[in-house]
Every structure is written in C-alpha cells, then in structure tokens.
Amino acid sequence: MRVDLDENTILEYTCTEPKLEACITEGITAEGLMTAFAANAMGEMEPGAICRCLNSEALKEAYEKGQNQQQARYKCRLLELYINLDVSILKNPVSGHREAFLVFTDVNDLCVTQKAFDAVVKTNYDFVGVAEVATGKFFCLVNSKSEKMPVRYYDNYSDATTIYTFNKMINLLLACNPNTIELLGLNLEHYLYLNDIGKSLLERKEMFLSKRAIQSFGGYADAQLRRLQNALARDSYPQTEKEQHIYNSVKNAMHDLTKQCAALDEGAMKLYIDKAENPELETEIFIDLHLTHYPLRDYKNIWNQMNNIVKDYDKLGKRNKKKDDNHLNKHAMHLVRLFMMAIDILEKGEICTYRRDEHELLLSIRKGEYQKEDGTFSKAFYDIVSDYERRLEAAARHTKLPDEPDMAKVQDYVMSVNERVIRDEL
C-alpha cells in the first residue's frame, strides 16, 4: 500500500483480503486508514512499534531523522492473524511529498510455531515435529519422548526438541521406524500444532504400514530388552549370566554388522560359551575362525565391534542407583508399549500410541512396581514380556499387511506436498 503522508491520501493499494478491503474503503484518508489498522492491532509483540508504523506524524518525524524504515509485528483483531508490517518512507522526486509504502505479511504459522517453541524451552518435556526443509515451515509439533535429532532451523531452541525434515520423515515412516510411526497414532488434542499438511499426513498414515513393521518394531523391542538385560547384567547377575548377556549382545551386533561387510561362509565364524580358561571366570565366550581371502578391513570392523561390546561390560563405574533405576523402569515401560503398538499395527493395521486401556499397567511398570529390591525385574514382568513376544510372533505370521508400502501412492503424495512448497501455498 502506498500513501501520501503530506496530502493524507491513499495513492494505491493491492488487497486480496475482503476484511482488509472493507477497512481500506472505510479509511478514506491515509490517516483514517492507519488509525483503523492501529485500532485492530492487539497483543502487540513489540511495544511502541505499532505507533511508529501506523501514525502519519510519527512516520514523517522518523523520515526527518533519517529513519526511513520501520517494522512491527502484531496480532490483527480483524483477521485474527499475526501480521508483519514493513514500512518504507521515501520522498517523491516529482511532487516532493513524503510517501509511505506499507507491506502487510501474514506470519501466523511462524508466530504460532515460535510460541510453541518458547514454551518448549521452559519445560522438561521432549518435543518432536516435522518441517519443510527449504523454508522451515512446520507441519506438526507434538510432545514426545523421541531421541534428539535437531535440524539446523531449530537447533537453538532445546536439546530435547527434535525436528524431522519432511522427506526424512517420509523415509522413516516407510521403514516403519517406531520413533516416527508413533507420531501418527496420537489423539488430535495431543498435537500442539497441526497445519493442513500435518493433517494430510495423519489422514494417509495407513499407506506407510507394511510387513516392514515386523523387523523394525521387533528389532527395536529386542534392542530395548537387551539394553534392559545388559544394564542389569552389569550390576546384579552372576558371572555366568553376565557372560550369556555379553554373548547375546555380540551375536545381535554381528547379525547387523555382517550385512555391511563381505559375506562370511557358513561356519567361518562360530561364537559359543564354554568352561572358562580364565581362572577368574566360570564360563567364557570362545570364537572359532576359518577365514580365507577375507578383506582385512571388514575383519577389523567385526573385531572392533565385538571388542567394544566386551570392553563396555568390563568397565567398572560408580552407579547412581536412583537415577539408573528410573531409566531402567522407563526402558521397561517403553519395551512393553512397543510390543502393544506392534501387535496393533500387524493385527488391525492401526497405529495407537496413546494406550488408554493399558495406561495403568504401563504406569505401574514406570513407577518401578515390577522391579525388585536388588534392581532386577520380577518374574511377573518377564511373564508379561514373554506373553507379548508370543502375541507379536503370532501377529507377524497372520498379518494382512502388504509386504511393502505402495511406493507410487507415497511418491504422488510427496510430490504434491513439495509442489505446494515450491508454489508457496502453505
């Protein structure tokens, strides 16, 4: 909008908002127009800025002082939106009059997101969201226990805040990654912020579900159980049981690592537990190797992985029992919740993160009601885990989910979202 400050007239304007159009018509004069705008400014975010930007005399005075740029951000009562107002004051070389160019920009999404993050910094909660990478615009933001993976736009807010770029989120969802799939299974009231793209993601959540969930959730749950057992093994278990846990950890690590290294012939590497040769141990892990023409660097990677696992177990450190017990109980609760979610996904094709029916059970685990005085977990807890393991195995055998997601459908959706971003239609 361009106004003549000296003649108090509106020279030209472009407006696509009916409510603002009416305001401009009613304003008639430049002074009347700016008064009308000022009257609709509420919840001013920059004290005094509105007066400087929407007052003819203030703008003329600023120009005389060489301050020909003014800016304010405020909430417009008329539109119920946050607005950025940029004002440039120039002297018309023909008329000699001082003219102001006012540009109003809708920054509602940005301000809502900013307020949400300001709240995050002041809490002890973890938050996770999805954003478009080019502009950093948010699609959704929720309270979560997700691990930390900040991206550059928001890494100054909080170490407990995780923002996934949209394309990264899609890839994780396609893999049925538990940390991201769980974001699609909340009640609507649990989302702190959700725009049209965020809603469209929730409406299409079924297209990400496939039999990939068997390995992703099953592997994640197994890792959680191993983490739990390993922590206990370091503190509480007899040496023979600790050795068994070390063996299990090494075997699990080797299963993943050998996928990245050159193939091993069957029987080329055998791990097993036998009577110890070390006089300080009762049982001990042994390895039989039969390798020929095997890449040295791949062997080095395998050996380093095994060595690091054994070293971690052999480390002796002081234990903060209260803190460690809290973490153990938290791991135990999430382990059971993972099983619950995986079974729902495989049996019903549904993502249910908010466990209303099992709330009391999960809370009792979190409170340590299944942990014994010596720090280990009761038989009742392992009975619960075993039952869910059996149910997960049965669900995996009988699931009607497709082997793979419908990639064409997912690609069409991703392209439509990215096209909207390019066209700045968000």
C-alpha positions in Angstrom: 0.0 0.0 0.0 1.3 3.5 -0.9 0.1 6.6 0.9 0.9 10.3 0.6 1.8 11.4 4.1 1.8 15.1 3.3 -1.6 15.1 1.4 -3.1 12.5 3.7 -4.3 10.4 0.7 -4.2 6.8 -0.4 -2.3 6.6 -3.7 -2.6 2.9 -4.5 -3.1 -0.5 -2.8 -3.4 -4.2 -3.6 -5.5 -6.3 -1.3 -6.9 -9.8 -1.6 -8.5 -10.0 1.8 -12.2 -8.9 1.9 -12.0 -7.8 5.6 -9.0 -5.6 4.9 -10.6 -4.3 1.7 -13.5 -3.1 3.7 -11.2 -1.4 6.2 -9.4 0.4 3.4 -12.7 1.6 1.9 -13.8 2.9 5.3 -10.5 4.6 6.0 -10.8 7.0 3.0 -7.8 9.1 4.1 -4.4 7.8 4.8 -4.6 9.0 8.5 -8.1 7.3 8.8 -6.8 4.1 7.3 -3.8 3.9 9.6 -6.0 4.7 12.6 -8.3 1.9 11.6 -5.4 -0.5 11.3 -3.9 0.6 14.6 -7.3 0.0 16.2 -7.2 -3.6 15.1 -3.7 -4.2 16.4 -3.8 -6.3 19.6 -1.4 -8.2 21.7 1.5 -6.0 20.4 4.7 -8.0 20.3 7.0 -5.0 20.0 5.9 -2.2 22.4 5.7 1.1 20.6 6.3 -0.3 17.2 2.6 0.0 16.1 2.5 3.7 17.0 5.7 4.3 14.9 4.4 2.4 11.9 0.7 3.4 11.8 0.8 7.1 12.6 1.4 9.7 9.9 3.1 12.2 12.1 5.4 9.6 13.6 6.4 8.4 10.2 7.2 11.9 8.9 9.2 12.6 12.1 11.1 9.4 11.6 11.9 10.3 8.0 13.3 13.7 9.0 15.6 11.8 11.4 16.8 9.6 8.6 14.9 6.6 9.8 13.1 5.7 6.6 12.5 2.0 7.5 10.0 0.9 10.2 8.8 -2.6 11.2 6.4 -4.1 13.6 4.7 -7.5 14.3 1.3 -7.6 15.9 -1.9 -9.6 16.1 -4.6 -8.3 13.9 -8.0 -8.4 15.7 -9.8 -8.1 12.4 -8.2 -11.1 10.8 -7.2 -13.0 13.9 -3.7 -13.4 12.4 -0.2 -12.4 13.3 1.0 -9.7 10.9 4.4 -8.4 9.9 4.2 -4.7 8.9 7.1 -3.3 6.9 7.1 0.5 6.2 9.5 2.3 3.8 9.3 6.2 3.7 10.6 7.9 0.5 10.4 11.3 -1.0 8.6 11.6 -4.3 11.1 13.4 -6.7 8.2 14.9 -8.7 5.8 16.1 -6.0 8.3 16.4 -3.2 5.9 14.7 -0.9 6.8 12.1 1.6 5.3 8.8 0.8 5.0 5.6 2.8 4.9 2.1 1.4 3.2 -0.3 3.8 3.5 -4.1 3.2 1.5 -6.4 5.5 2.6 -10.1 5.6 0.8 -13.0 7.2 3.2 -14.6 9.6 0.7 -16.6 11.6 2.3 -20.0 11.2 5.7 -18.7 12.1 4.4 -17.0 15.3 2.4 -20.0 16.4 5.4 -22.1 16.0 7.6 -19.6 17.8 5.2 -19.5 20.8 5.2 -23.3 20.9 9.0 -23.5 20.9 9.2 -20.7 23.6 7.1 -23.0 25.7 9.3 -26.0 25.0 12.4 -24.3 26.3 10.7 -23.7 29.6 9.7 -27.3 30.1 11.3 -30.7 30.9 9.3 -32.4 28.1 10.7 -33.7 24.9 9.1 -32.5 21.6 9.2 -33.7 18.1 7.9 -32.2 14.8 8.0 -32.2 11.1 9.1 -29.3 9.0 9.7 -28.5 5.3 13.4 -28.2 4.7 13.5 -25.2 2.3 11.6 -22.7 4.5 11.5 -24.4 7.9 7.7 -24.1 8.0 6.1 -26.5 10.4 3.6 -29.2 9.6 3.1 -30.6 13.1 4.6 -30.4 16.6 3.9 -32.9 19.4 5.1 -33.8 22.9 7.2 -36.9 22.6 10.0 -39.0 24.2 11.8 -39.3 20.8 15.6 -39.2 20.6 17.2 -36.0 19.7 17.9 -35.2 16.1 17.6 -31.4 15.6 17.9 -29.8 12.2 19.5 -26.5 11.5 16.4 -24.3 11.7 15.6 -25.1 15.3 18.8 -26.4 16.9 19.0 -23.3 19.1 15.7 -24.0 20.9 16.2 -27.0 23.1 18.3 -30.2 23.3 15.0 -32.0 23.9 13.5 -30.9 20.6 13.6 -33.0 17.5 12.6 -31.7 14.1 12.5 -34.1 11.1 12.5 -32.6 7.6 9.5 -33.8 5.6 11.4 -36.0 3.2 13.4 -37.6 6.0 10.2 -38.2 7.9 8.7 -40.0 4.9 11.6 -42.3 4.6 11.5 -43.2 8.3 7.7 -43.8 8.1 8.2 -46.1 5.1 10.6 -48.1 7.2 8.0 -48.3 10.0 10.6 -46.7 12.3 8.9 -46.8 15.8 10.1 -43.3 16.8 8.3 -41.7 13.9 5.4 -44.1 13.3 4.3 -43.4 16.9 3.8 -39.7 15.9 0.9 -40.7 13.7 -1.0 -42.5 16.5 -1.9 -39.8 18.9 -5.3 -38.2 19.6 -5.8 -34.9 17.8 -5.8 -32.9 21.1 -2.2 -34.1 21.7 -0.8 -32.2 18.8 0.5 -28.7 19.8 0.4 -27.5 16.3 -1.1 -29.1 13.1 -1.5 -27.4 9.8 -3.1 -28.8 6.6 0.0 -30.8 5.6 0.2 -32.3 9.0 -3.4 -33.3 8.9 -3.0 -34.8 5.4 -0.1 -36.9 6.8 -2.3 -38.2 9.5 -5.1 -39.0 7.0 -2.7 -41.1 5.0 -0.9 -42.9 7.8 -2.1 -46.4 6.7 -0.1 -46.1 3.4 3.1 -46.3 5.5 2.2 -49.6 7.1 3.7 -52.9 5.8 5.4 -56.0 7.0 8.5 -53.9 7.5 7.0 -53.3 10.9 7.8 -56.9 11.9 11.5 -56.2 11.7 11.5 -52.6 12.8 9.4 -53.0 15.9 10.6 -56.5 16.6 14.2 -55.4 16.3 13.6 -52.2 18.3 11.8 -54.1 21.1 14.6 -56.7 21.1 17.2 -54.0 21.4 15.2 -52.4 24.2 15.1 -55.7 26.0 18.8 -56.3 25.5 19.5 -52.8 26.8 17.5 -53.6 29.9 19.0 -57.0 30.5 22.5 -55.7 29.8 22.2 -52.9 32.3 21.1 -55.4 34.9 23.7 -57.9 33.9 26.5 -55.4 34.7 25.2 -54.8 38.2 23.3 -57.8 39.5 23.7 -61.1 37.7 26.2 -63.9 38.4 29.2 -64.1 36.1 27.8 -67.0 34.1 24.6 -65.0 33.3 26.6 -61.9 32.5 28.6 -63.9 30.1 25.4 -65.1 28.4 24.3 -61.5 28.0 27.6 -60.5 26.5 27.3 -63.4 24.1 23.7 -62.3 23.1 24.8 -58.7 22.5 27.7 -59.8 20.4 25.6 -62.2 18.4 22.9 -59.5 17.7 25.6 -56.9 16.8 27.2 -59.4 14.4 23.9 -60.1 12.7 23.7 -56.4 11.7 27.4 -55.9 11.1 27.9 -58.8 8.7 25.3 -57.3 6.4 27.7 -54.4 5.9 30.8 -56.5 5.5 31.9 -59.1 3.0 29.9 -62.3 3.2 31.1 -64.9 5.6 31.0 -68.5 4.5 28.8 -70.7 6.7 30.7 -71.9 9.7 33.6 -69.4 9.1 32.9 -67.7 12.4 31.4 -69.5 15.4 30.7 -68.0 18.8 29.9 -70.1 21.8 30.2 -70.3 25.6 32.2 -73.0 27.3 34.1 -73.6 30.5 36.4 -70.8 31.1 40.2 -71.0 30.7 40.5 -67.7 32.5 40.8 -68.6 36.2 38.7 -65.6 37.3 35.7 -66.7 35.2 33.4 -69.7 35.4 32.3 -69.6 31.8 33.8 -67.7 28.9 32.9 -66.8 25.3 35.0 -68.5 22.6 35.3 -68.0 18.9 36.3 -70.4 16.1 37.5 -68.8 12.9 38.0 -70.3 9.5 38.7 -67.4 7.1 40.4 -67.5 3.7 41.0 -64.5 1.5 38.7 -62.3 3.7 39.1 -58.5 3.4 41.2 -57.3 6.3 39.3 -54.1 6.9 36.0 -55.9 7.1 37.5 -58.3 9.6 38.9 -55.3 11.6 35.3 -53.8 11.7 33.9 -57.1 13.0 36.6 -57.5 15.6 36.3 -53.9 16.8 32.6 -54.3 17.3 33.0 -57.4 19.4 35.9 -55.9 21.3 33.9 -52.7 22.2 30.9 -54.8 23.5 33.2 -56.8 25.8 35.0 -53.6 26.9 31.7 -52.0 27.8 30.8 -54.9 30.1 34.2 -55.0 31.7 34.1 -51.3 32.6 33.5 -50.7 36.3 31.9 -47.5 37.3 30.0 -46.0 40.1 26.3 -46.5 39.8 23.8 -43.8 40.7 21.1 -46.3 41.8 18.1 -44.0 41.9 18.9 -42.5 38.5 19.7 -45.8 36.9 16.6 -47.4 38.3 14.4 -44.6 36.9 16.0 -45.2 33.5 15.6 -49.0 33.7 11.9 -48.7 34.6 11.4 -46.2 31.7 13.1 -48.7 29.3 10.9 -51.5 30.7 7.7 -49.5 30.1 8.7 -48.5 26.6 9.6 -52.1 25.8 6.1 -53.2 26.7 4.5 -50.3 24.9 6.4 -51.2 21.7 5.0 -54.7 21.8 1.5 -53.3 22.2 1.9 -50.9 19.3 3.5 -53.5 17.0 0.6 -56.0 17.6 -2.0 -53.4 16.8 -0.2 -52.5 13.6 0.1 -56.1 12.5 -3.3 -57.3 13.6 -5.5 -54.3 12.9 -3.5 -52.0 10.6 -3.8 -49.3 13.3 -1.3 -47.0 14.9 -2.2 -46.5 18.6 0.4 -44.6 20.6 -1.9 -43.3 23.3 -2.6 -46.5 25.3 -5.7 -45.7 27.2 -6.7 -49.3 28.1 -3.2 -50.3 29.2 -2.4 -47.0 30.9 -2.4 -48.4 34.5 -0.1 -51.3 33.5 2.4 -49.1 31.8 2.3 -46.6 34.6 2.9 -49.3 37.2 6.0 -50.5 35.3 7.2 -46.9 35.0 6.8 -46.5 38.8 9.0 -49.5 39.5 6.3 -51.8 40.8 7.9 -54.7 38.9 11.4 -54.0 40.0 12.9 -56.0 42.9 15.0 -54.6 45.7 18.2 -55.9 44.1 17.5 -53.9 41.0 16.4 -56.8 38.8 12.9 -57.3 37.5 10.3 -59.7 38.8 9.2 -62.9 37.1 5.8 -61.2 36.6 7.4 -58.6 34.4 9.2 -61.2 32.3 6.0 -63.1 32.0 4.3 -60.0 30.6 7.2 -59.6 28.1 7.1 -63.3 27.1 3.3 -63.1 26.5 3.7 -60.1 24.3 6.6 -61.7 22.4 4.3 -64.7 21.6 1.5 -62.4 20.6 3.8 -60.5 18.3 5.1 -63.6 16.6 1.5 -64.8 16.0 0.5 -61.4 14.7 3.5 -61.4 12.3 2.5 -64.8 10.9 -1.1 -63.8 10.3 -0.9 -60.1 9.4 -2.7 -59.0 6.3 -0.4 -56.0 5.8 1.4 -55.8 2.4 5.0 -56.9 2.1 6.0 -53.4 1.0 4.3 -49.9 1.0 2.6 -48.7 -2.1 5.5 -46.6 -3.3 3.7 -45.0 -6.2 1.0 -43.7 -3.8 3.6 -42.3 -1.4 5.6 -40.7 -4.2 2.4 -39.0 -5.6 1.7 -37.6 -2.1 5.3 -36.4 -1.5 5.3 -34.7 -4.9 2.1 -32.9 -4.2 3.4 -31.6 -0.9 6.7 -30.4 -2.4 4.8 -28.8 -5.3 2.8 -26.8 -2.7 6.0 -25.7 -1.0 7.6 -24.6 -4.3 4.4 -22.6 -5.1 4.4 -21.1 -1.5 0.9 -22.4 -1.0 1.4 -23.5 2.6 
